[in-house]
Amino acid sequence: MGKASTDPKARVRKLMKAGKVKKKCCRSKPRCKRCPVLALQKAKADLSKAA
């Protein structure tokens, strides 16, 4: 799919536009499932696992 699939930030940005991830973190403990911080961590983990 190009750069979007290799860049974790781009992947999270796409999820934000789709409404799957919130624009700002609400900093709740534990992190909510729509948290952008959590989404970025997950995208980075998926990328490292695929490589």
C-alpha positions as CSV (number, residue, x, y, z in Angstrom):
1,M,0.0,0.0,0.0
2,G,3.0,2.3,0.0
3,K,4.3,4.6,2.7
4,A,1.2,4.5,4.8
5,S,1.7,0.8,5.6
6,T,5.3,1.4,6.6
7,D,4.9,4.6,8.7
8,P,3.2,4.1,12.1
9,K,2.2,7.8,12.3
10,A,0.5,7.7,8.9
11,R,-1.4,4.6,9.9
12,V,-2.7,6.3,13.1
13,R,-3.5,9.4,11.1
14,K,-5.6,7.3,8.8
15,L,-7.4,5.8,11.7
16,M,-8.1,9.2,13.1
17,K,-9.7,10.3,9.9
18,A,-11.8,7.2,9.8
19,G,-13.0,8.0,13.4
20,K,-11.5,4.8,14.9
21,V,-9.0,6.8,17.1
22,K,-9.5,10.0,19.0
23,K,-7.6,13.2,18.0
24,K,-6.3,13.8,21.5
25,C,-5.4,11.5,24.4
26,C,-7.7,12.0,27.4
27,R,-4.8,10.7,29.7
28,S,-7.1,8.3,31.6
29,K,-5.6,5.4,33.5
30,P,-5.7,2.8,32.0
31,R,-5.7,4.1,28.5
32,C,-9.0,3.9,26.6
33,K,-9.2,1.7,23.5
34,R,-9.5,4.7,21.2
35,C,-6.4,6.4,22.5
36,P,-4.0,7.7,19.9
37,V,-1.0,6.9,22.1
38,L,-2.1,3.3,22.4
39,A,-2.8,3.1,18.6
40,L,0.7,4.4,17.9
41,Q,2.3,1.9,20.2
42,K,0.3,-0.9,18.5
43,A,1.2,0.3,15.0
44,K,4.9,0.4,15.9
45,A,4.7,-3.1,17.4
46,D,2.9,-4.5,14.3
47,L,5.5,-2.9,12.1
48,S,8.4,-4.4,14.0
49,K,6.7,-7.8,14.1
50,A,6.1,-7.8,10.4
51,A,9.8,-6.9,9.6
